[in-house]
Amino acid sequence: MTISQKFFTRYNPGGDHLTIKCAINAVNAVGDADKPYERLQGLVLKHEDFHCEMNFLQVTNFVQKF
């Protein structure tokens, strides 16, 4: 197995809306490449919307006080 075959076995990058949007655009830009690692085939994008979750928790905590 060469380095290029091992490079994208599984990679789980996460981020906010902008990071995921940029990653999706990058995957789409190289989607017609010949090899799986050139197509970024091993990327598993996950949305880590920490700020949205914190806002939700703050609102629910605020509502519970009243």
CHARMM internal coordinates of N, CA and C (Angstrom, degrees):
IC EDIT
DIST 1 N 1 CA 1.4515
DIST 1 CA 1 C 1.5307
ANGL 1 N 1 CA 1 C 108.70
DIST 1 C 2 N 1.3043
ANGL 1 CA 1 C 2 N 116.73
DIHE 1 N 1 CA 1 C 2 N 127.15
DIST 2 N 2 CA 1.4513
ANGL 1 C 2 N 2 CA 120.27
DIHE 1 CA 1 C 2 N 2 CA -178.06
DIST 2 CA 2 C 1.5212
ANGL 2 N 2 CA 2 C 110.65
DIHE 1 C 2 N 2 CA 2 C -85.73
DIST 2 C 3 N 1.3099
ANGL 2 CA 2 C 3 N 115.28
DIHE 2 N 2 CA 2 C 3 N 170.24
DIST 3 N 3 CA 1.4652
ANGL 2 C 3 N 3 CA 120.61
DIHE 2 CA 2 C 3 N 3 CA 178.77
DIST 3 CA 3 C 1.5213
ANGL 3 N 3 CA 3 C 110.54
DIHE 2 C 3 N 3 CA 3 C -61.02
DIST 3 C 4 N 1.3246
ANGL 3 CA 3 C 4 N 116.71
DIHE 3 N 3 CA 3 C 4 N -39.92
DIST 4 N 4 CA 1.4631
ANGL 3 C 4 N 4 CA 119.82
DIHE 3 CA 3 C 4 N 4 CA -178.38
DIST 4 CA 4 C 1.5215
ANGL 4 N 4 CA 4 C 112.00
DIHE 3 C 4 N 4 CA 4 C -65.86
DIST 4 C 5 N 1.3302
ANGL 4 CA 4 C 5 N 118.70
DIHE 4 N 4 CA 4 C 5 N -30.13
DIST 5 N 5 CA 1.4552
ANGL 4 C 5 N 5 CA 121.46
DIHE 4 CA 4 C 5 N 5 CA 177.92
DIST 5 CA 5 C 1.5187
ANGL 5 N 5 CA 5 C 111.37
DIHE 4 C 5 N 5 CA 5 C -74.72
DIST 5 C 6 N 1.3181
ANGL 5 CA 5 C 6 N 117.75
DIHE 5 N 5 CA 5 C 6 N -30.91
DIST 6 N 6 CA 1.4593
ANGL 5 C 6 N 6 CA 121.14
DIHE 5 CA 5 C 6 N 6 CA -178.13
DIST 6 CA 6 C 1.5268
ANGL 6 N 6 CA 6 C 112.56
DIHE 5 C 6 N 6 CA 6 C -85.18
DIST 6 C 7 N 1.3135
ANGL 6 CA 6 C 7 N 117.43
DIHE 6 N 6 CA 6 C 7 N -15.37
DIST 7 N 7 CA 1.4596
ANGL 6 C 7 N 7 CA 120.24
DIHE 6 CA 6 C 7 N 7 CA -168.61
DIST 7 CA 7 C 1.5163
ANGL 7 N 7 CA 7 C 113.60
DIHE 6 C 7 N 7 CA 7 C -60.52
DIST 7 C 8 N 1.3146
ANGL 7 CA 7 C 8 N 118.60
DIHE 7 N 7 CA 7 C 8 N -47.39
DIST 8 N 8 CA 1.4540
ANGL 7 C 8 N 8 CA 120.94
DIHE 7 CA 7 C 8 N 8 CA -178.83
DIST 8 CA 8 C 1.5210
ANGL 8 N 8 CA 8 C 111.26
DIHE 7 C 8 N 8 CA 8 C -115.52
DIST 8 C 9 N 1.3161
ANGL 8 CA 8 C 9 N 118.00
DIHE 8 N 8 CA 8 C 9 N 59.34
DIST 9 N 9 CA 1.4555
ANGL 8 C 9 N 9 CA 118.59
DIHE 8 CA 8 C 9 N 9 CA 174.55
DIST 9 CA 9 C 1.5199
ANGL 9 N 9 CA 9 C 109.93
DIHE 8 C 9 N 9 CA 9 C -70.17
DIST 9 C 10 N 1.2987
ANGL 9 CA 9 C 10 N 117.85
DIHE 9 N 9 CA 9 C 10 N -51.33
DIST 10 N 10 CA 1.4689
ANGL 9 C 10 N 10 CA 124.42
DIHE 9 CA 9 C 10 N 10 CA 172.77
DIST 10 CA 10 C 1.5146
ANGL 10 N 10 CA 10 C 107.80
DIHE 9 C 10 N 10 CA 10 C -158.10
DIST 10 C 11 N 1.3004
ANGL 10 CA 10 C 11 N 115.62
DIHE 10 N 10 CA 10 C 11 N 127.11
DIST 11 N 11 CA 1.4614
ANGL 10 C 11 N 11 CA 120.32
DIHE 10 CA 10 C 11 N 11 CA 176.21
DIST 11 CA 11 C 1.5155
ANGL 11 N 11 CA 11 C 107.58
DIHE 10 C 11 N 11 CA 11 C -140.26
DIST 11 C 12 N 1.3223
ANGL 11 CA 11 C 12 N 117.27
DIHE 11 N 11 CA 11 C 12 N 126.75
DIST 12 N 12 CA 1.4593
ANGL 11 C 12 N 12 CA 122.90
DIHE 11 CA 11 C 12 N 12 CA -174.83
DIST 12 CA 12 C 1.5162
ANGL 12 N 12 CA 12 C 111.49
DIHE 11 C 12 N 12 CA 12 C -112.44
DIST 12 C 13 N 1.3284
ANGL 12 CA 12 C 13 N 117.94
DIHE 12 N 12 CA 12 C 13 N 77.45
DIST 13 N 13 CA 1.4620
ANGL 12 C 13 N 13 CA 117.47
DIHE 12 CA 12 C 13 N 13 CA 176.16
DIST 13 CA 13 C 1.5196
ANGL 13 N 13 CA 13 C 110.42
DIHE 12 C 13 N 13 CA 13 C -76.51
DIST 13 C 14 N 1.2893
ANGL 13 CA 13 C 14 N 115.35
DIHE 13 N 13 CA 13 C 14 N 147.88
DIST 14 N 14 CA 1.4539
ANGL 13 C 14 N 14 CA 119.87
DIHE 13 CA 13 C 14 N 14 CA 177.70
DIST 14 CA 14 C 1.5128
ANGL 14 N 14 CA 14 C 109.99
DIHE 13 C 14 N 14 CA 14 C -133.32
DIST 14 C 15 N 1.3043
ANGL 14 CA 14 C 15 N 114.79
DIHE 14 N 14 CA 14 C 15 N 161.88
DIST 15 N 15 CA 1.4459
ANGL 14 C 15 N 15 CA 118.13
DIHE 14 CA 14 C 15 N 15 CA 178.99
DIST 15 CA 15 C 1.5071
ANGL 15 N 15 CA 15 C 112.14
DIHE 14 C 15 N 15 CA 15 C 176.37
DIST 15 C 16 N 1.3116
ANGL 15 CA 15 C 16 N 115.24
DIHE 15 N 15 CA 15 C 16 N -171.11
DIST 16 N 16 CA 1.4564
ANGL 15 C 16 N 16 CA 121.01
DIHE 15 CA 15 C 16 N 16 CA -179.20
DIST 16 CA 16 C 1.5316
ANGL 16 N 16 CA 16 C 109.82
DIHE 15 C 16 N 16 CA 16 C -82.92
DIST 16 C 17 N 1.3244
ANGL 16 CA 16 C 17 N 116.27
DIHE 16 N 16 CA 16 C 17 N -170.08
DIST 17 N 17 CA 1.4669
ANGL 16 C 17 N 17 CA 120.94
DIHE 16 CA 16 C 17 N 17 CA -176.91
DIST 17 CA 17 C 1.5226
ANGL 17 N 17 CA 17 C 111.99
DIHE 16 C 17 N 17 CA 17 C -58.02
DIST 17 C 18 N 1.3181
ANGL 17 CA 17 C 18 N 117.32
DIHE 17 N 17 CA 17 C 18 N -46.09
DIST 18 N 18 CA 1.4611
ANGL 17 C 18 N 18 CA 120.94
DIHE 17 CA 17 C 18 N 18 CA -176.22
DIST 18 CA 18 C 1.5282
ANGL 18 N 18 CA 18 C 111.70
DIHE 17 C 18 N 18 CA 18 C -66.33
DIST 18 C 19 N 1.3180
ANGL 18 CA 18 C 19 N 116.98
DIHE 18 N 18 CA 18 C 19 N -41.29
DIST 19 N 19 CA 1.4676
ANGL 18 C 19 N 19 CA 120.75
DIHE 18 CA 18 C 19 N 19 CA 179.51
DIST 19 CA 19 C 1.5173
ANGL 19 N 19 CA 19 C 111.05
DIHE 18 C 19 N 19 CA 19 C -63.10
DIST 19 C 20 N 1.3214
ANGL 19 CA 19 C 20 N 117.37
DIHE 19 N 19 CA 19 C 20 N -44.70
DIST 20 N 20 CA 1.4627
ANGL 19 C 20 N 20 CA 121.13
DIHE 19 CA 19 C 20 N 20 CA 179.84
DIST 20 CA 20 C 1.5253
ANGL 20 N 20 CA 20 C 110.23
DIHE 19 C 20 N 20 CA 20 C -66.79
DIST 20 C 21 N 1.3187
ANGL 20 CA 20 C 21 N 117.10
DIHE 20 N 20 CA 20 C 21 N -39.97
DIST 21 N 21 CA 1.4631
ANGL 20 C 21 N 21 CA 120.21
DIHE 20 CA 20 C 21 N 21 CA 178.67
DIST 21 CA 21 C 1.5238
ANGL 21 N 21 CA 21 C 110.80
DIHE 20 C 21 N 21 CA 21 C -61.50
DIST 21 C 22 N 1.3316
ANGL 21 CA 21 C 22 N 117.29
DIHE 21 N 21 CA 21 C 22 N -43.81
DIST 22 N 22 CA 1.4650
ANGL 21 C 22 N 22 CA 121.16
DIHE 21 CA 21 C 22 N 22 CA 178.04
DIST 22 CA 22 C 1.5213
ANGL 22 N 22 CA 22 C 111.33
DIHE 21 C 22 N 22 CA 22 C -64.81
DIST 22 C 23 N 1.3068
ANGL 22 CA 22 C 23 N 117.65
DIHE 22 N 22 CA 22 C 23 N -39.10
DIST 23 N 23 CA 1.4688
ANGL 22 C 23 N 23 CA 121.00
DIHE 22 CA 22 C 23 N 23 CA 179.23
DIST 23 CA 23 C 1.5212
ANGL 23 N 23 CA 23 C 110.99
DIHE 22 C 23 N 23 CA 23 C -66.58
DIST 23 C 24 N 1.3211
ANGL 23 CA 23 C 24 N 117.28
DIHE 23 N 23 CA 23 C 24 N -40.92
DIST 24 N 24 CA 1.4673
ANGL 23 C 24 N 24 CA 120.61
DIHE 23 CA 23 C 24 N 24 CA 177.82
DIST 24 CA 24 C 1.5211
ANGL 24 N 24 CA 24 C 110.06
DIHE 23 C 24 N 24 CA 24 C -64.14
DIST 24 C 25 N 1.3255
ANGL 24 CA 24 C 25 N 117.22
DIHE 24 N 24 CA 24 C 25 N -41.32
DIST 25 N 25 CA 1.4692
ANGL 24 C 25 N 25 CA 120.59
DIHE 24 CA 24 C 25 N 25 CA 177.44
DIST 25 CA 25 C 1.5288
ANGL 25 N 25 CA 25 C 111.13
DIHE 24 C 25 N 25 CA 25 C -63.35
DIST 25 C 26 N 1.3299
ANGL 25 CA 25 C 26 N 117.57
DIHE 25 N 25 CA 25 C 26 N -38.03
DIST 26 N 26 CA 1.4689
ANGL 25 C 26 N 26 CA 121.04
DIHE 25 CA 25 C 26 N 26 CA 178.50
DIST 26 CA 26 C 1.5256
ANGL 26 N 26 CA 26 C 110.72
DIHE 25 C 26 N 26 CA 26 C -66.08
DIST 26 C 27 N 1.3281
ANGL 26 CA 26 C 27 N 117.06
DIHE 26 N 26 CA 26 C 27 N -42.63
DIST 27 N 27 CA 1.4654
ANGL 26 C 27 N 27 CA 121.05
DIHE 26 CA 26 C 27 N 27 CA 178.76
DIST 27 CA 27 C 1.5278
ANGL 27 N 27 CA 27 C 109.87
DIHE 26 C 27 N 27 CA 27 C -64.46
DIST 27 C 28 N 1.3289
ANGL 27 CA 27 C 28 N 117.01
DIHE 27 N 27 CA 27 C 28 N -42.67
DIST 28 N 28 CA 1.4655
ANGL 27 C 28 N 28 CA 119.93
DIHE 27 CA 27 C 28 N 28 CA 178.95
DIST 28 CA 28 C 1.5238
ANGL 28 N 28 CA 28 C 112.42
DIHE 27 C 28 N 28 CA 28 C -65.83
DIST 28 C 29 N 1.3203
ANGL 28 CA 28 C 29 N 117.27
DIHE 28 N 28 CA 28 C 29 N -32.71
DIST 29 N 29 CA 1.4609
ANGL 28 C 29 N 29 CA 121.20
DIHE 28 CA 28 C 29 N 29 CA -178.39
DIST 29 CA 29 C 1.5256
ANGL 29 N 29 CA 29 C 112.26
DIHE 28 C 29 N 29 CA 29 C -67.88
DIST 29 C 30 N 1.3082
ANGL 29 CA 29 C 30 N 117.82
DIHE 29 N 29 CA 29 C 30 N -30.34
DIST 30 N 30 CA 1.4716
ANGL 29 C 30 N 30 CA 120.99
DIHE 29 CA 29 C 30 N 30 CA -178.25
DIST 30 CA 30 C 1.5287
ANGL 30 N 30 CA 30 C 111.42
DIHE 29 C 30 N 30 CA 30 C -112.21
DIST 30 C 31 N 1.3154
ANGL 30 CA 30 C 31 N 117.22
DIHE 30 N 30 CA 30 C 31 N 19.96
DIST 31 N 31 CA 1.4625
ANGL 30 C 31 N 31 CA 121.62
DIHE 30 CA 30 C 31 N 31 CA -176.04
DIST 31 CA 31 C 1.5076
ANGL 31 N 31 CA 31 C 115.51
DIHE 30 C 31 N 31 CA 31 C -65.62
DIST 31 C 32 N 1.3163
ANGL 31 CA 31 C 32 N 118.29
DIHE 31 N 31 CA 31 C 32 N -19.77
DIST 32 N 32 CA 1.4593
ANGL 31 C 32 N 32 CA 120.67
DIHE 31 CA 31 C 32 N 32 CA -178.94
DIST 32 CA 32 C 1.5275
ANGL 32 N 32 CA 32 C 112.76
DIHE 31 C 32 N 32 CA 32 C -101.71
DIST 32 C 33 N 1.3182
ANGL 32 CA 32 C 33 N 117.23
DIHE 32 N 32 CA 32 C 33 N 18.57
DIST 33 N 33 CA 1.4725
ANGL 32 C 33 N 33 CA 121.10
DIHE 32 CA 32 C 33 N 33 CA 178.98
DIST 33 CA 33 C 1.5261
ANGL 33 N 33 CA 33 C 110.28
DIHE 32 C 33 N 33 CA 33 C -70.93
DIST 33 C 34 N 1.3137
ANGL 33 CA 33 C 34 N 116.01
DIHE 33 N 33 CA 33 C 34 N 165.17
DIST 34 N 34 CA 1.4674
ANGL 33 C 34 N 34 CA 121.41
DIHE 33 CA 33 C 34 N 34 CA -175.22
DIST 34 CA 34 C 1.5171
ANGL 34 N 34 CA 34 C 113.75
DIHE 33 C 34 N 34 CA 34 C -78.94
DIST 34 C 35 N 1.3183
ANGL 34 CA 34 C 35 N 117.27
DIHE 34 N 34 CA 34 C 35 N -42.02
DIST 35 N 35 CA 1.4650
ANGL 34 C 35 N 35 CA 121.01
DIHE 34 CA 34 C 35 N 35 CA -172.54
DIST 35 CA 35 C 1.5245
ANGL 35 N 35 CA 35 C 110.66
DIHE 34 C 35 N 35 CA 35 C -105.31
DIST 35 C 36 N 1.3337
ANGL 35 CA 35 C 36 N 117.57
DIHE 35 N 35 CA 35 C 36 N 150.63
DIST 36 N 36 CA 1.4719
ANGL 35 C 36 N 36 CA 120.75
DIHE 35 CA 35 C 36 N 36 CA -177.90
DIST 36 CA 36 C 1.5178
ANGL 36 N 36 CA 36 C 113.96
DIHE 35 C 36 N 36 CA 36 C -57.69
DIST 36 C 37 N 1.3407
ANGL 36 CA 36 C 37 N 117.77
DIHE 36 N 36 CA 36 C 37 N -39.24
DIST 37 N 37 CA 1.4629
ANGL 36 C 37 N 37 CA 118.39
DIHE 36 CA 36 C 37 N 37 CA -179.34
DIST 37 CA 37 C 1.5176
ANGL 37 N 37 CA 37 C 111.35
DIHE 36 C 37 N 37 CA 37 C -72.20
DIST 37 C 38 N 1.3408
ANGL 37 CA 37 C 38 N 117.67
DIHE 37 N 37 CA 37 C 38 N -25.94
DIST 38 N 38 CA 1.4568
ANGL 37 C 38 N 38 CA 120.28
DIHE 37 CA 37 C 38 N 38 CA 175.27
DIST 38 CA 38 C 1.5268
ANGL 38 N 38 CA 38 C 111.23
DIHE 37 C 38 N 38 CA 38 C -74.48
DIST 38 C 39 N 1.3449
ANGL 38 CA 38 C 39 N 116.49
DIHE 38 N 38 CA 38 C 39 N -27.64
DIST 39 N 39 CA 1.4611
ANGL 38 C 39 N 39 CA 121.44
DIHE 38 CA 38 C 39 N 39 CA 177.16
DIST 39 CA 39 C 1.5211
ANGL 39 N 39 CA 39 C 112.49
DIHE 38 C 39 N 39 CA 39 C -83.70
DIST 39 C 40 N 1.3318
ANGL 39 CA 39 C 40 N 116.73
DIHE 39 N 39 CA 39 C 40 N -0.48
DIST 40 N 40 CA 1.4734
ANGL 39 C 40 N 40 CA 122.67
DIHE 39 CA 39 C 40 N 40 CA -175.96
DIST 40 CA 40 C 1.5191
ANGL 40 N 40 CA 40 C 110.40
DIHE 39 C 40 N 40 CA 40 C 56.49
DIST 40 C 41 N 1.3290
ANGL 40 CA 40 C 41 N 114.83
DIHE 40 N 40 CA 40 C 41 N 41.73
DIST 41 N 41 CA 1.4585
ANGL 40 C 41 N 41 CA 121.57
DIHE 40 CA 40 C 41 N 41 CA -172.61
DIST 41 CA 41 C 1.5245
ANGL 41 N 41 CA 41 C 113.02
DIHE 40 C 41 N 41 CA 41 C -68.18
DIST 41 C 42 N 1.3076
ANGL 41 CA 41 C 42 N 119.02
DIHE 41 N 41 CA 41 C 42 N -25.35
DIST 42 N 42 CA 1.4577
ANGL 41 C 42 N 42 CA 120.81
DIHE 41 CA 41 C 42 N 42 CA -177.33
DIST 42 CA 42 C 1.5167
ANGL 42 N 42 CA 42 C 114.97
DIHE 41 C 42 N 42 CA 42 C -85.43
DIST 42 C 43 N 1.3197
ANGL 42 CA 42 C 43 N 118.11
DIHE 42 N 42 CA 42 C 43 N 0.18
DIST 43 N 43 CA 1.4631
ANGL 42 C 43 N 43 CA 119.53
DIHE 42 CA 42 C 43 N 43 CA 179.93
DIST 43 CA 43 C 1.5251
ANGL 43 N 43 CA 43 C 110.72
DIHE 42 C 43 N 43 CA 43 C -72.78
DIST 43 C 44 N 1.3103
ANGL 43 CA 43 C 44 N 115.63
DIHE 43 N 43 CA 43 C 44 N 129.43
DIST 44 N 44 CA 1.4606
ANGL 43 C 44 N 44 CA 121.96
DIHE 43 CA 43 C 44 N 44 CA 173.79
DIST 44 CA 44 C 1.5203
ANGL 44 N 44 CA 44 C 105.79
DIHE 43 C 44 N 44 CA 44 C -120.04
DIST 44 C 45 N 1.3194
ANGL 44 CA 44 C 45 N 115.97
DIHE 44 N 44 CA 44 C 45 N 99.32
DIST 45 N 45 CA 1.4586
ANGL 44 C 45 N 45 CA 120.98
DIHE 44 CA 44 C 45 N 45 CA -174.08
DIST 45 CA 45 C 1.5188
ANGL 45 N 45 CA 45 C 109.96
DIHE 44 C 45 N 45 CA 45 C -79.04
DIST 45 C 46 N 1.3138
ANGL 45 CA 45 C 46 N 115.67
DIHE 45 N 45 CA 45 C 46 N 135.59
DIST 46 N 46 CA 1.4667
ANGL 45 C 46 N 46 CA 119.48
DIHE 45 CA 45 C 46 N 46 CA 177.17
DIST 46 CA 46 C 1.5184
ANGL 46 N 46 CA 46 C 108.43
DIHE 45 C 46 N 46 CA 46 C -130.62
DIST 46 C 47 N 1.2927
ANGL 46 CA 46 C 47 N 114.62
DIHE 46 N 46 CA 46 C 47 N 138.62
DIST 47 N 47 CA 1.4572
ANGL 46 C 47 N 47 CA 121.47
DIHE 46 CA 46 C 47 N 47 CA -176.31
DIST 47 CA 47 C 1.5223
ANGL 47 N 47 CA 47 C 108.42
DIHE 46 C 47 N 47 CA 47 C -90.99
DIST 47 C 48 N 1.3055
ANGL 47 CA 47 C 48 N 116.11
DIHE 47 N 47 CA 47 C 48 N 117.01
DIST 48 N 48 CA 1.4672
ANGL 47 C 48 N 48 CA 121.07
DIHE 47 CA 47 C 48 N 48 CA 179.05
DIST 48 CA 48 C 1.5231
ANGL 48 N 48 CA 48 C 107.85
DIHE 47 C 48 N 48 CA 48 C -109.13
DIST 48 C 49 N 1.2965
ANGL 48 CA 48 C 49 N 115.13
DIHE 48 N 48 CA 48 C 49 N 84.23
DIST 49 N 49 CA 1.4553
ANGL 48 C 49 N 49 CA 120.27
DIHE 48 CA 48 C 49 N 49 CA -175.15
DIST 49 CA 49 C 1.5296
ANGL 49 N 49 CA 49 C 109.61
DIHE 48 C 49 N 49 CA 49 C -90.92
DIST 49 C 50 N 1.3153
ANGL 49 CA 49 C 50 N 114.95
DIHE 49 N 49 CA 49 C 50 N 68.09
DIST 50 N 50 CA 1.4572
ANGL 49 C 50 N 50 CA 121.31
DIHE 49 CA 49 C 50 N 50 CA -176.26
DIST 50 CA 50 C 1.5252
ANGL 50 N 50 CA 50 C 111.49
DIHE 49 C 50 N 50 CA 50 C -61.40
DIST 50 C 51 N 1.3142
ANGL 50 CA 50 C 51 N 116.86
DIHE 50 N 50 CA 50 C 51 N -43.47
DIST 51 N 51 CA 1.4613
ANGL 50 C 51 N 51 CA 120.08
DIHE 50 CA 50 C 51 N 51 CA -175.70
DIST 51 CA 51 C 1.5245
ANGL 51 N 51 CA 51 C 111.43
DIHE 50 C 51 N 51 CA 51 C -66.73
DIST 51 C 52 N 1.3164
ANGL 51 CA 51 C 52 N 116.48
DIHE 51 N 51 CA 51 C 52 N -39.28
DIST 52 N 52 CA 1.4565
ANGL 51 C 52 N 52 CA 120.14
DIHE 51 CA 51 C 52 N 52 CA 178.35
DIST 52 CA 52 C 1.5315
ANGL 52 N 52 CA 52 C 110.40
DIHE 51 C 52 N 52 CA 52 C -65.33
DIST 52 C 53 N 1.3182
ANGL 52 CA 52 C 53 N 116.58
DIHE 52 N 52 CA 52 C 53 N -41.33
DIST 53 N 53 CA 1.4661
ANGL 52 C 53 N 53 CA 120.07
DIHE 52 CA 52 C 53 N 53 CA 178.10
DIST 53 CA 53 C 1.5214
ANGL 53 N 53 CA 53 C 110.90
DIHE 52 C 53 N 53 CA 53 C -64.32
DIST 53 C 54 N 1.3196
ANGL 53 CA 53 C 54 N 116.88
DIHE 53 N 53 CA 53 C 54 N -40.57
DIST 54 N 54 CA 1.4683
ANGL 53 C 54 N 54 CA 119.67
DIHE 53 CA 53 C 54 N 54 CA 178.99
DIST 54 CA 54 C 1.5220
ANGL 54 N 54 CA 54 C 111.02
DIHE 53 C 54 N 54 CA 54 C -65.64
DIST 54 C 55 N 1.3214
ANGL 54 CA 54 C 55 N 118.06
DIHE 54 N 54 CA 54 C 55 N -41.12
DIST 55 N 55 CA 1.4625
ANGL 54 C 55 N 55 CA 120.91
DIHE 54 CA 54 C 55 N 55 CA 176.31
DIST 55 CA 55 C 1.5244
ANGL 55 N 55 CA 55 C 110.74
DIHE 54 C 55 N 55 CA 55 C -60.55
DIST 55 C 56 N 1.3256
ANGL 55 CA 55 C 56 N 116.34
DIHE 55 N 55 CA 55 C 56 N -42.43
DIST 56 N 56 CA 1.4583
ANGL 55 C 56 N 56 CA 120.67
DIHE 55 CA 55 C 56 N 56 CA 178.65
DIST 56 CA 56 C 1.5247
ANGL 56 N 56 CA 56 C 110.95
DIHE 55 C 56 N 56 CA 56 C -62.38
DIST 56 C 57 N 1.3254
ANGL 56 CA 56 C 57 N 116.47
DIHE 56 N 56 CA 56 C 57 N -44.58
DIST 57 N 57 CA 1.4596
ANGL 56 C 57 N 57 CA 119.62
DIHE 56 CA 56 C 57 N 57 CA 179.89
DIST 57 CA 57 C 1.5192
ANGL 57 N 57 CA 57 C 111.51
DIHE 56 C 57 N 57 CA 57 C -65.68
DIST 57 C 58 N 1.3176
ANGL 57 CA 57 C 58 N 117.30
DIHE 57 N 57 CA 57 C 58 N -37.61
DIST 58 N 58 CA 1.4597
ANGL 57 C 58 N 58 CA 120.16
DIHE 57 CA 57 C 58 N 58 CA 178.15
DIST 58 CA 58 C 1.5214
ANGL 58 N 58 CA 58 C 110.86
DIHE 57 C 58 N 58 CA 58 C -66.43
DIST 58 C 59 N 1.3246
ANGL 58 CA 58 C 59 N 117.80
DIHE 58 N 58 CA 58 C 59 N -40.38
DIST 59 N 59 CA 1.4658
ANGL 58 C 59 N 59 CA 121.00
DIHE 58 CA 58 C 59 N 59 CA 179.55
DIST 59 CA 59 C 1.5192
ANGL 59 N 59 CA 59 C 110.28
DIHE 58 C 59 N 59 CA 59 C -67.31
DIST 59 C 60 N 1.3353
ANGL 59 CA 59 C 60 N 117.58
DIHE 59 N 59 CA 59 C 60 N -44.10
DIST 60 N 60 CA 1.4621
ANGL 59 C 60 N 60 CA 119.14
DIHE 59 CA 59 C 60 N 60 CA -179.12
DIST 60 CA 60 C 1.5248
ANGL 60 N 60 CA 60 C 110.30
DIHE 59 C 60 N 60 CA 60 C -67.08
DIST 60 C 61 N 1.3080
ANGL 60 CA 60 C 61 N 117.64
DIHE 60 N 60 CA 60 C 61 N -35.83
DIST 61 N 61 CA 1.4619
ANGL 60 C 61 N 61 CA 120.77
DIHE 60 CA 60 C 61 N 61 CA 176.97
DIST 61 CA 61 C 1.5215
ANGL 61 N 61 CA 61 C 109.82
DIHE 60 C 61 N 61 CA 61 C -67.30
DIST 61 C 62 N 1.3209
ANGL 61 CA 61 C 62 N 117.05
DIHE 61 N 61 CA 61 C 62 N -38.77
DIST 62 N 62 CA 1.4685
ANGL 61 C 62 N 62 CA 121.83
DIHE 61 CA 61 C 62 N 62 CA 178.46
DIST 62 CA 62 C 1.5316
ANGL 62 N 62 CA 62 C 110.22
DIHE 61 C 62 N 62 CA 62 C -65.04
DIST 62 C 63 N 1.3270
ANGL 62 CA 62 C 63 N 117.25
DIHE 62 N 62 CA 62 C 63 N -41.47
DIST 63 N 63 CA 1.4705
ANGL 62 C 63 N 63 CA 121.30
DIHE 62 CA 62 C 63 N 63 CA -179.13
DIST 63 CA 63 C 1.5206
ANGL 63 N 63 CA 63 C 109.83
DIHE 62 C 63 N 63 CA 63 C -67.99
DIST 63 C 64 N 1.3177
ANGL 63 CA 63 C 64 N 118.69
DIHE 63 N 63 CA 63 C 64 N -36.55
DIST 64 N 64 CA 1.4614
ANGL 63 C 64 N 64 CA 122.01
DIHE 63 CA 63 C 64 N 64 CA -178.55
DIST 64 CA 64 C 1.5169
ANGL 64 N 64 CA 64 C 111.75
DIHE 63 C 64 N 64 CA 64 C -68.05
DIST 64 C 65 N 1.3217
ANGL 64 CA 64 C 65 N 118.06
DIHE 64 N 64 CA 64 C 65 N -24.13
DIST 65 N 65 CA 1.4665
ANGL 64 C 65 N 65 CA 120.53
DIHE 64 CA 64 C 65 N 65 CA 179.81
DIST 65 CA 65 C 1.5225
ANGL 65 N 65 CA 65 C 111.40
DIHE 64 C 65 N 65 CA 65 C -70.70
DIST 65 C 66 N 1.3301
ANGL 65 CA 65 C 66 N 117.55
DIHE 65 N 65 CA 65 C 66 N -24.21
DIST 66 N 66 CA 1.4616
ANGL 65 C 66 N 66 CA 120.52
DIHE 65 CA 65 C 66 N 66 CA -176.73
DIST 66 CA 66 C 1.4904
ANGL 66 N 66 CA 66 C 112.35
DIHE 65 C 66 N 66 CA 66 C -104.37
END
COOR INIT
IC SEED 1 N 1 CA 1 C
IC BUILD
